[in-house]
């Protein structure tokens, strides 16, 4: 298998889910302001953590053996 090992994929997946959870907590605690910077930060962080979680989950699902 080329690329990250299965253990590294699990780490990335769990870390991404933790990052998404922290992002949700931050939005719940602070609220969503109309500031463009907050929308940008939440959007970029959401895409990064969400994309990494989906990518890792897909790689783990395809290589179940």
Secondary structure, 3 states (H helix, E strand, C coil): CCCCCHHHHHHHHHHHHHHHHHHHHHHHHHCCCCCHHHHHHHHHHHHHHHHHHHHHHHHHHHCCC
